[in-house]
Amino acid sequence: MQLMKVDPRALKDNPDNTRQSKSTPQADALLLATIKAVGIIQPPVIFAEAGGNGYVIEAGHRRTRMAIAAGIEEIDVIVVEAANDNGAMRSMIENIAREPLNPVDQWRGIERLVALGWTEEAIAIALALPVRQIRKLRLLANVLPAMLDHMARGDMPNEQQLRTISAASLDEQKEVWKAHKPKKGDTAYWWAIATGLTKTRMFARDASFGDDLRQAYGIEWAEDLFGPADEDNRFTTNVEAFLGAQQEWMSSNLPKKGSIVELNNWGQPQLPPKAERVYGKPGKGDCTAMYLDREGKVQSAHFRMPEAKKANGKADPTAPGGEDGNEAIDVAAKTRPDVTRNGLDMIGDFRTDALHEALARAPIEDDILMALLVLAFAGQNVSVDSGSETSNHLYGSRRFARHAVRLIGESGKLEFATDTLRVVARLTLIDALSARTNRTDSGIVARIAGDAIGADTYLPNMGTEQFLACLSRPALEASCGGRSVAPRPRVRDTRAALVEHFKEERFVHPSGLFAPDDVKLGEWLAKNMEQGGEDDDAPADGPMGSIEDGGNAADTGLEELDEADADTSTEDPDTAYGIAAE
């Protein structure tokens, strides 16, 4: 065996070469690009033709052919003795035993080249691959090592799934991988893993606010490397902060006759009662409603209110909607409410966080848990495609799917342990129930649920400068009642004294408690009883028995549930909110 240099054009093809099928143009282009970039790394193997008339290629026919195509006049080759079978067996082994690099090893090689100063574009040219493919492989840098080990066996997610996985934190990936890790030798359910890690993206191109509000709300933009080249592809998954910044921008940019409204169930702005929407160019006396659509974009709609009538039937020109006062919105001076809008927003956040923590930690009996599930789906923030003709949209349903898949076994049927069901039920409630003052608000049902499970005990200390600044003077002075804090002449001094006092004592403003107002609760019950009474024809004692009959069954195993709840801890990084199934 010897190494020598030869002109590739002088070498002859071996008629006994194992690889007779023609290679694909893509494969040839890849080999040609690598030879142009770095030359031939592994020299072809040749042997002397009988009679000394030249050399025959034993291994490396494609390398030789691409070297000629690259215009290389001399290449290194390895000369061996001719075999009895004309090299047929060695050619067979050389082609069969070779294993291509798996995607994970390709990524590691790309990262090594990047560390040496290669750009993604240069690597793509050398490997005859699209830059998009190089960037896709580089997403593996953000993947959990345990997932990488599985991918290295050849089981890879598709591009969209990989993008979703790599965008999640390692802690989130670890939690989802633990729930969906395949058994040895099986392929992974990448769709379920990606679903469990899916986060809503809010794009910078849809933001009306500027850098000042972006910084104030702690929004950091990430770049979608796979987005269209002619668009702003920056995004954030901090949906609450994005929507909050949009809301504040609308508040600061309301026109003179403007108001902020919510969306109705059909995704349209909820205009004031009797308002007539104006399409096209608005008139001088028309009003403007600003709102956030389901993608978080600021939108506006124009409307006009009917003219107010006097007792004699004539229009009152001084009344709202008349000639001299065509405001659709009552702009009369009002006394400051006890809690400002910002304060109500904070209370909504406090309640939601406390409710979610209570759902994760508080002891909940099985019958209460099932009742809460039913209650959660009565929330105004939930819309599920139930197959009914009156419910044909999918808004909000996908987020529950990631919990449902944990109840599905490998056979595709419902297979789960009771502990797993309890965990999934709690997580579903956490996703469904919200008391935030935005489009996610569940309404009064969130407060009923929080009151039922004692979520008040999970509320934070509201005796902070930030929250107390949202209280009016009467409300602030009322907070001094029963405490060793006397109201001061100046509001800020009273507030400072309360902040100091509440450093040692937890303060919860009465308006922040979960128990709903009796009047509003009665209205809600009456409204829904009227709407659903005629349809609720299920028998009180059906095949499943009455409530009394099922009471004991619901209590079975309650002691074990309490023990499981008592052992729950947020220190386990593989669980959400400290929820763990044994």
C-alpha positions as CSV (number, residue, x, y, z in Angstrom):
1,M,0.0,0.0,0.0
2,Q,1.4,3.3,-1.0
3,L,0.3,6.9,-1.3
4,M,0.9,8.7,-4.6
5,K,-0.4,11.6,-6.7
6,V,-2.2,11.0,-10.0
7,D,-4.3,12.8,-12.6
8,P,-7.9,11.8,-11.8
9,R,-8.6,11.8,-15.5
10,A,-6.2,8.9,-16.0
11,L,-8.0,6.6,-13.6
12,K,-10.4,3.9,-15.0
13,D,-13.8,2.9,-13.5
14,N,-14.0,-0.6,-12.0
15,P,-16.6,-2.7,-13.9
16,D,-17.2,-4.7,-10.6
17,N,-18.0,-1.5,-8.6
18,T,-20.8,-2.3,-6.2
19,R,-22.5,1.1,-6.5
20,Q,-24.0,1.0,-10.0
21,S,-27.0,3.2,-9.4
22,K,-26.6,6.8,-10.4
23,S,-26.3,9.2,-7.5
24,T,-28.7,12.1,-7.1
25,P,-27.8,15.6,-8.4
26,Q,-28.2,16.9,-4.9
27,A,-25.6,14.4,-3.5
28,D,-23.2,15.2,-6.3
29,A,-23.6,18.9,-5.7
30,L,-22.8,18.4,-2.0
31,L,-19.7,16.4,-2.7
32,L,-18.5,18.8,-5.4
33,A,-19.0,21.8,-3.0
34,T,-17.0,20.1,-0.2
35,I,-14.1,19.2,-2.6
36,K,-14.0,22.8,-3.8
37,A,-13.9,24.0,-0.2
38,V,-11.5,21.6,1.5
39,G,-10.3,19.1,-1.2
40,I,-10.6,15.3,-1.0
41,I,-10.3,14.3,2.6
42,Q,-10.2,10.5,2.1
43,P,-8.1,9.5,-1.0
44,P,-9.6,7.1,-3.4
45,V,-8.2,3.5,-3.4
46,I,-6.9,2.2,-6.8
47,F,-5.0,-0.9,-8.0
48,A,-2.8,-1.6,-11.1
49,E,-4.7,-2.9,-14.1
50,A,-3.5,-6.3,-15.3
51,G,-0.9,-5.9,-18.0
52,G,0.3,-2.6,-16.5
53,N,-2.0,-0.4,-18.7
54,G,-3.0,2.0,-16.0
55,Y,-4.9,2.1,-12.7
56,V,-8.5,1.0,-11.8
57,I,-10.6,2.7,-9.1
58,E,-11.5,0.3,-6.3
59,A,-13.2,2.8,-4.0
60,G,-13.9,6.5,-4.6
61,H,-15.5,6.7,-8.0
62,R,-17.7,9.7,-7.1
63,R,-14.8,11.5,-5.4
64,T,-12.7,11.0,-8.6
65,R,-15.5,12.2,-10.8
66,M,-16.2,15.3,-8.7
67,A,-12.5,16.1,-8.5
68,I,-12.5,16.2,-12.3
69,A,-15.6,18.4,-12.3
70,A,-13.9,20.7,-9.8
71,G,-11.0,21.1,-12.2
72,I,-8.4,19.5,-9.9
73,E,-5.4,18.3,-12.0
74,E,-3.8,16.0,-9.4
75,I,-5.2,14.1,-6.4
76,D,-3.8,11.8,-3.7
77,V,-4.7,8.1,-4.0
78,I,-3.9,5.0,-2.1
79,V,-2.5,2.1,-4.3
80,V,-3.2,-1.4,-3.2
81,E,-2.6,-4.8,-4.7
82,A,-5.3,-6.1,-6.9
83,A,-7.6,-8.6,-5.3
84,N,-8.7,-11.9,-6.8
85,D,-12.3,-10.6,-7.1
86,N,-11.1,-7.4,-8.7
87,G,-11.9,-5.5,-5.5
88,A,-15.6,-6.4,-5.5
89,M,-15.8,-7.5,-1.8
90,R,-13.8,-4.5,-0.6
91,S,-16.0,-2.2,-2.7
92,M,-19.1,-3.8,-1.1
93,I,-17.8,-3.4,2.4
94,E,-16.7,0.2,1.9
95,N,-20.2,1.2,0.8
96,I,-22.2,-0.8,3.3
97,A,-20.2,-0.1,6.5
98,R,-20.2,3.7,6.0
99,E,-22.7,5.5,8.2
100,P,-23.7,9.1,7.5
101,L,-23.5,11.7,10.3
102,N,-26.7,12.1,12.3
103,P,-28.1,15.6,12.6
104,V,-26.8,16.0,16.2
105,D,-23.2,15.3,15.1
106,Q,-23.7,17.6,12.1
107,W,-24.7,20.3,14.5
108,R,-21.6,19.7,16.7
109,G,-19.4,19.9,13.6
110,I,-21.1,23.2,12.5
111,E,-20.6,24.7,16.0
112,R,-16.9,23.8,15.8
113,L,-16.6,25.5,12.4
114,V,-18.4,28.6,13.8
115,A,-16.0,28.7,16.7
116,L,-13.1,28.6,14.2
117,G,-14.5,31.7,12.4
118,W,-16.7,30.1,9.7
119,T,-19.9,32.0,8.9
120,E,-23.2,30.2,8.4
121,E,-23.2,31.3,4.8
122,A,-19.7,29.9,4.2
123,I,-20.6,26.6,5.8
124,A,-23.7,26.4,3.7
125,I,-21.7,26.9,0.5
126,A,-19.1,24.4,1.5
127,L,-21.7,21.7,2.4
128,A,-24.0,22.7,-0.5
129,L,-26.8,23.1,2.0
130,P,-29.3,26.0,2.3
131,V,-28.5,28.5,5.0
132,R,-31.9,27.7,6.5
133,Q,-30.8,24.1,7.1
134,I,-27.6,25.3,8.9
135,R,-29.7,27.5,11.1
136,K,-32.2,24.7,11.8
137,L,-29.3,22.5,13.0
138,R,-28.0,25.3,15.2
139,L,-31.3,25.3,17.0
140,L,-30.1,22.1,18.7
141,A,-27.8,24.2,20.9
142,N,-31.0,25.1,22.9
143,V,-32.3,21.6,23.2
144,L,-32.3,19.6,26.5
145,P,-29.3,17.1,26.4
146,A,-31.5,14.2,27.1
147,M,-33.6,15.0,24.0
148,L,-30.3,15.5,22.0
149,D,-29.2,11.9,23.0
150,H,-32.5,10.6,21.6
151,M,-32.3,12.7,18.4
152,A,-28.8,11.3,17.8
153,R,-30.4,7.9,17.3
154,G,-32.1,9.3,14.2
155,D,-35.5,10.2,15.6
156,M,-35.8,13.9,14.8
157,P,-38.7,16.3,15.1
158,N,-39.8,18.3,12.1
159,E,-38.6,21.9,11.7
160,Q,-41.6,23.6,13.3
161,Q,-41.5,21.2,16.2
162,L,-37.8,21.8,16.7
163,R,-38.3,25.5,16.6
164,T,-41.0,25.3,19.3
165,I,-38.8,23.0,21.5
166,S,-35.7,25.2,21.2
167,A,-37.6,28.3,22.1
168,A,-38.6,26.9,25.5
169,S,-36.4,27.0,28.6
170,L,-34.5,24.0,29.7
171,D,-36.6,23.6,32.8
172,E,-39.8,23.6,30.7
173,Q,-38.2,21.1,28.3
174,K,-37.2,18.9,31.2
175,E,-40.8,18.9,32.6
176,V,-42.4,18.0,29.2
177,W,-39.7,15.4,28.3
178,K,-40.3,13.7,31.6
179,A,-44.0,13.4,30.8
180,H,-43.5,12.2,27.2
181,K,-40.2,10.4,27.2
182,P,-40.5,7.4,24.9
183,K,-39.6,3.9,26.1
184,K,-36.3,2.3,25.0
185,G,-36.4,1.7,21.3
186,D,-39.6,3.7,20.6
187,T,-39.9,6.9,18.7
188,A,-40.8,10.1,20.5
189,Y,-44.2,11.8,20.2
190,W,-42.7,15.1,19.0
191,W,-46.1,16.6,18.3
192,A,-47.1,16.1,21.9
193,I,-43.8,17.5,23.2
194,A,-44.1,20.5,20.9
195,T,-47.7,21.1,21.9
196,G,-46.7,21.0,25.6
197,L,-44.1,23.7,24.9
198,T,-46.1,25.9,22.6
199,K,-46.3,29.5,23.6
200,T,-48.2,32.3,22.0
201,R,-46.0,34.8,20.1
202,M,-46.7,38.5,20.1
203,F,-44.9,40.2,17.2
204,A,-43.1,43.6,17.4
205,R,-44.7,44.5,14.1
206,D,-48.1,44.4,15.8
207,A,-47.0,46.6,18.8
208,S,-48.3,50.2,18.9
209,F,-46.2,51.0,21.9
210,G,-42.6,52.3,21.7
211,D,-39.4,51.5,23.5
212,D,-40.4,53.4,26.6
213,L,-43.4,51.1,27.4
214,R,-41.4,48.1,26.2
215,Q,-38.8,48.7,28.8
216,A,-41.3,49.6,31.5
217,Y,-43.1,46.3,31.0
218,G,-39.8,44.3,30.7
219,I,-40.5,43.1,27.2
220,E,-37.5,41.6,25.4
221,W,-37.7,40.8,21.7
222,A,-36.4,37.6,20.2
223,E,-35.8,37.0,16.5
224,D,-37.6,34.5,14.4
225,L,-34.9,33.3,12.1
226,F,-37.3,31.5,9.9
227,G,-39.7,34.3,9.3
228,P,-40.1,36.1,5.9
229,A,-37.1,38.2,5.1
230,D,-39.1,41.3,4.2
231,E,-40.9,41.5,7.6
232,D,-40.1,42.5,11.2
233,N,-39.8,39.0,12.8
234,R,-39.1,40.1,16.4
235,F,-41.5,38.5,18.9
236,T,-42.0,38.0,22.6
237,T,-43.8,35.2,24.5
238,N,-44.6,37.5,27.4
239,V,-48.2,37.9,26.4
240,E,-49.4,39.6,29.6
241,A,-46.7,42.3,29.3
242,F,-47.4,42.8,25.6
243,L,-51.1,43.2,26.1
244,G,-50.5,45.4,29.2
245,A,-48.3,47.8,27.1
246,Q,-50.9,47.9,24.4
247,Q,-53.6,48.7,26.8
248,E,-51.5,51.5,28.4
249,W,-50.7,52.9,24.9
250,M,-54.4,53.0,24.1
251,S,-55.2,54.8,27.3
252,S,-52.6,57.4,26.5
253,N,-53.7,57.9,22.9
254,L,-57.5,57.9,23.2
255,P,-59.1,60.5,20.9
256,K,-61.3,63.2,22.5
257,K,-64.5,61.1,22.0
258,G,-62.9,57.8,22.5
259,S,-63.2,54.8,24.8
260,I,-61.5,51.4,25.3
261,V,-63.9,48.4,24.8
262,E,-63.6,44.7,25.0
263,L,-64.3,42.0,22.4
264,N,-67.5,40.1,22.3
265,N,-67.7,36.3,21.7
266,W,-67.4,36.8,17.9
267,G,-64.3,38.9,18.1
268,Q,-66.0,42.2,17.4
269,P,-65.8,45.3,19.6
270,Q,-68.4,45.5,22.3
271,L,-69.9,49.0,21.6
272,P,-72.1,50.8,24.1
273,P,-75.8,49.9,24.2
274,K,-77.8,51.4,21.3
275,A,-74.6,52.5,19.6
276,E,-74.7,52.4,15.8
277,R,-71.4,51.4,14.2
278,V,-70.1,53.7,11.5
279,Y,-68.4,52.2,8.5
280,G,-66.3,54.4,6.3
281,K,-65.3,57.9,7.2
282,P,-66.7,59.0,10.6
283,G,-68.6,62.3,11.0
284,K,-67.6,65.2,13.3
285,G,-69.8,64.0,16.1
286,D,-69.0,60.3,15.9
287,C,-67.1,58.5,18.6
288,T,-64.1,56.1,18.5
289,A,-63.8,52.7,20.2
290,M,-60.3,51.3,20.6
291,Y,-59.8,47.6,21.3
292,L,-57.3,44.7,21.1
293,D,-58.2,42.0,18.6
294,R,-57.4,38.4,19.2
295,E,-53.9,38.8,17.9
296,G,-53.2,41.6,20.3
297,K,-53.2,44.4,17.7
298,V,-54.7,47.8,18.5
299,Q,-57.8,48.3,16.3
300,S,-60.5,51.1,16.3
301,A,-64.1,51.3,15.3
302,H,-66.3,54.4,14.9
303,F,-69.8,54.6,16.2
304,R,-72.5,57.2,17.0
305,M,-75.1,57.3,19.7
306,P,-78.8,58.0,19.1
307,E,-80.0,61.6,19.9
308,A,-81.4,62.1,23.3
309,K,-85.1,63.1,23.3
310,K,-86.9,65.6,25.4
311,A,-90.2,64.8,27.1
312,N,-92.1,66.5,24.2
313,G,-90.3,64.3,21.7
314,K,-87.8,67.0,20.4
315,A,-84.1,66.6,20.5
316,D,-82.2,68.2,23.3
317,P,-79.3,70.0,21.7
318,T,-77.4,70.2,25.0
319,A,-77.7,66.6,25.8
320,P,-75.1,64.0,24.9
321,G,-75.8,63.0,21.3
322,G,-77.4,66.4,20.6
323,E,-76.1,69.1,18.2
324,D,-73.9,70.8,20.8
325,G,-72.9,67.8,22.9
326,N,-72.5,64.7,20.6
327,E,-70.3,62.9,23.0
328,A,-71.2,59.2,23.2
329,I,-69.3,58.9,26.4
330,D,-70.2,60.6,29.7
331,V,-67.2,62.9,30.4
332,A,-68.8,64.6,33.4
333,A,-66.4,65.0,36.3
334,K,-66.6,62.0,38.7
335,T,-65.1,61.5,42.1
336,R,-62.0,59.3,42.2
337,P,-63.0,55.6,42.8
338,D,-61.6,53.9,45.9
339,V,-59.3,51.8,43.7
340,T,-57.9,53.1,40.4
341,R,-58.0,51.1,37.2
342,N,-54.3,50.2,37.7
343,G,-55.1,49.0,41.2
344,L,-57.9,46.8,39.9
345,D,-55.4,45.4,37.4
346,M,-53.0,44.6,40.2
347,I,-55.8,43.0,42.2
348,G,-56.6,40.8,39.2
349,D,-53.0,39.7,39.0
350,F,-52.9,39.0,42.7
351,R,-56.1,37.0,42.6
352,T,-55.0,35.0,39.6
353,D,-51.6,34.1,41.1
354,A,-53.2,33.2,44.4
355,L,-55.9,31.2,42.7
356,H,-53.3,29.2,40.7
357,E,-51.2,28.6,43.7
358,A,-54.2,27.4,45.7
359,L,-55.2,25.1,42.8
360,A,-51.7,23.7,42.9
361,R,-51.3,23.3,46.7
362,A,-54.5,23.5,48.7
363,P,-56.2,20.2,49.6
364,I,-59.2,19.8,47.3
365,E,-61.7,17.0,47.6
366,D,-62.4,15.0,44.4
367,D,-66.0,16.1,44.2
368,I,-65.0,19.8,44.6
369,L,-62.3,19.3,41.9
370,M,-64.8,17.9,39.4
371,A,-67.2,20.8,40.3
372,L,-64.4,23.3,39.7
373,L,-63.7,21.8,36.3
374,V,-67.3,22.3,35.3
375,L,-67.3,25.8,36.7
376,A,-64.1,26.7,34.9
377,F,-65.6,26.0,31.5
378,A,-68.5,28.4,32.3
379,G,-65.9,31.2,32.4
380,Q,-66.3,34.0,29.9
381,N,-62.6,33.6,28.8
382,V,-63.2,30.0,27.6
383,S,-64.4,29.0,24.1
384,V,-64.2,25.4,23.0
385,D,-65.2,23.7,19.8
386,S,-67.8,21.3,21.2
387,G,-69.3,20.3,17.8
388,S,-72.4,22.4,18.4
389,E,-73.5,24.6,15.6
390,T,-73.3,27.6,18.0
391,S,-69.7,26.9,18.9
392,N,-67.5,26.4,15.9
393,H,-64.3,28.2,16.7
394,L,-61.2,26.8,18.4
395,Y,-60.1,29.8,20.5
396,G,-58.5,28.6,23.7
397,S,-58.9,24.9,23.2
398,R,-55.4,24.1,22.2
399,R,-53.9,25.0,25.5
400,F,-55.9,22.3,27.2
401,A,-54.7,19.6,24.7
402,R,-51.3,19.5,26.3
403,H,-52.9,18.3,29.5
404,A,-55.3,15.9,27.8
405,V,-52.4,14.0,26.0
406,R,-51.1,12.9,29.5
407,L,-54.3,10.8,29.8
408,I,-53.8,9.0,26.6
409,G,-51.8,5.8,26.6
410,E,-49.7,4.3,23.8
411,S,-52.7,2.4,22.5
412,G,-54.5,5.6,21.9
413,K,-57.1,5.0,24.6
414,L,-57.6,6.6,28.0
415,E,-55.0,5.2,30.3
416,F,-54.0,7.0,33.5
417,A,-53.4,6.7,37.2
418,T,-55.7,8.5,39.6
419,D,-52.8,10.7,40.8
420,T,-52.1,11.7,37.2
421,L,-55.7,12.7,36.7
422,R,-55.7,14.8,39.8
423,V,-52.5,16.6,38.6
424,V,-53.9,17.2,35.1
425,A,-57.2,18.4,36.6
426,R,-55.4,21.0,38.6
427,L,-53.2,22.1,35.7
428,T,-56.3,22.4,33.5
429,L,-58.0,24.6,36.1
430,I,-54.8,26.8,36.3
431,D,-55.0,27.3,32.6
432,A,-58.7,27.9,32.5
433,L,-59.4,30.2,35.5
434,S,-58.2,33.8,35.5
435,A,-59.2,37.0,37.4
436,R,-57.0,39.3,35.4
437,T,-58.7,42.4,34.1
438,N,-58.1,41.6,30.4
439,R,-59.6,39.3,27.8
440,T,-58.5,36.2,29.9
441,D,-60.9,37.1,32.7
442,S,-63.1,34.2,33.8
443,G,-65.5,36.6,35.5
444,I,-67.3,35.8,38.6
445,V,-66.6,32.0,38.4
446,A,-62.9,32.6,39.2
447,R,-63.9,34.3,42.4
448,I,-66.4,31.6,43.3
449,A,-63.6,29.0,42.7
450,G,-61.1,31.0,44.7
451,D,-63.5,31.4,47.6
452,A,-64.3,27.6,47.6
453,I,-60.6,26.5,48.0
454,G,-59.4,29.3,50.3
455,A,-57.3,31.2,47.8
456,D,-57.5,34.3,50.0
457,T,-54.7,32.8,52.2
458,Y,-52.5,32.8,49.1
459,L,-52.9,36.5,48.3
460,P,-49.7,38.6,48.7
461,N,-49.2,41.5,51.0
462,M,-50.9,44.5,49.3
463,G,-49.4,46.9,51.8
464,T,-46.8,48.1,49.3
465,E,-46.1,51.6,47.9
466,Q,-47.1,50.4,44.4
467,F,-50.6,49.2,45.4
468,L,-51.4,51.7,48.1
469,A,-50.7,54.5,45.6
470,C,-53.8,53.2,43.7
471,L,-56.1,53.9,46.7
472,S,-58.1,57.1,47.2
473,R,-57.7,59.2,50.3
474,P,-60.9,57.8,52.0
475,A,-59.8,54.2,51.1
476,L,-56.3,54.8,52.3
477,E,-57.5,56.3,55.6
478,A,-60.0,53.4,56.0
479,S,-57.0,51.0,55.8
480,C,-55.7,52.7,58.9
481,G,-58.7,51.6,60.9
482,G,-58.0,49.1,63.7
483,R,-54.3,49.7,63.3
484,S,-51.7,51.8,65.2
485,V,-51.5,54.2,62.2
486,A,-53.2,57.6,62.3
487,P,-54.0,59.3,59.0
488,R,-51.6,62.2,58.1
489,P,-52.5,65.6,56.6
490,R,-50.7,64.5,53.4
491,V,-51.8,61.4,51.6
492,R,-48.2,60.4,50.8
493,D,-47.3,60.5,54.5
494,T,-50.3,58.3,55.3
495,R,-49.2,55.9,52.6
496,A,-45.6,55.8,53.8
497,A,-46.7,55.1,57.3
498,L,-48.9,52.2,56.1
499,V,-46.1,50.8,54.0
500,E,-43.8,50.8,57.1
501,H,-46.6,49.3,59.3
502,F,-47.3,46.5,56.8
503,K,-43.7,45.4,56.6
504,E,-44.5,43.3,59.7
505,E,-48.2,42.5,58.9
506,R,-49.9,41.1,55.8
507,F,-52.5,43.5,54.4
508,V,-55.2,42.5,51.9
509,H,-57.6,45.2,50.7
510,P,-61.3,44.1,51.1
511,S,-61.9,44.6,47.4
512,G,-59.2,42.0,46.7
513,L,-60.8,39.2,48.5
514,F,-62.3,36.4,46.4
515,A,-65.9,36.2,47.9
516,P,-68.1,37.7,45.1
517,D,-70.5,40.5,45.7
518,D,-73.9,39.1,46.7
519,V,-75.8,41.2,44.2
520,K,-73.5,40.4,41.3
521,L,-73.6,36.7,42.2
522,G,-77.4,36.7,42.3
523,E,-77.5,38.4,38.9
524,W,-75.1,35.9,37.4
525,L,-77.1,32.9,38.9
526,A,-80.4,34.3,37.8
527,K,-79.2,35.1,34.2
528,N,-77.7,31.6,33.7
529,M,-80.6,29.8,35.3
530,E,-82.9,31.6,32.9
531,Q,-80.8,30.7,29.9
532,G,-80.1,27.1,30.8
533,G,-83.2,26.0,32.8
534,E,-85.2,24.8,29.8
535,D,-82.3,22.7,28.5
536,D,-81.3,21.2,31.8
537,D,-83.5,18.1,31.6
538,A,-81.0,15.6,33.0
539,P,-82.6,13.4,35.7
540,A,-81.5,14.0,39.2
541,D,-80.9,10.3,39.8
542,G,-79.5,8.8,36.6
543,P,-77.5,5.7,36.1
544,M,-74.6,7.2,38.0
545,G,-76.7,7.7,41.1
546,S,-77.6,10.8,43.1
547,I,-75.1,13.2,44.7
548,E,-75.7,11.5,48.0
549,D,-75.0,8.1,46.5
550,G,-71.7,9.3,45.1
551,G,-70.5,11.1,48.2
552,N,-68.8,8.2,49.7
553,A,-67.1,7.3,46.5
554,A,-65.7,10.7,46.1
555,D,-64.3,10.5,49.7
556,T,-62.6,7.2,49.0
557,G,-58.9,7.8,48.9
558,L,-59.2,11.3,50.2
559,E,-56.7,10.7,53.0
560,E,-54.1,9.6,50.4
561,L,-54.9,12.7,48.3
562,D,-54.3,14.9,51.3
563,E,-51.0,13.2,52.0
564,A,-49.9,13.6,48.3
565,D,-50.9,17.3,48.5
566,A,-48.9,17.7,51.8
567,D,-45.8,16.3,50.1
568,T,-46.0,18.7,47.2
569,S,-43.0,21.0,46.7
570,T,-42.0,23.6,44.2
571,E,-38.4,22.6,44.6
572,D,-38.9,19.8,42.1
573,P,-37.9,21.3,38.8
574,D,-39.8,18.6,36.9
575,T,-43.2,19.8,38.2
576,A,-45.3,22.9,37.5
577,Y,-46.5,24.9,40.6
578,G,-45.2,22.0,42.7
579,I,-47.7,19.5,41.3
580,A,-46.3,16.0,41.2
581,A,-47.8,12.6,40.5
582,E,-46.4,9.7,42.4
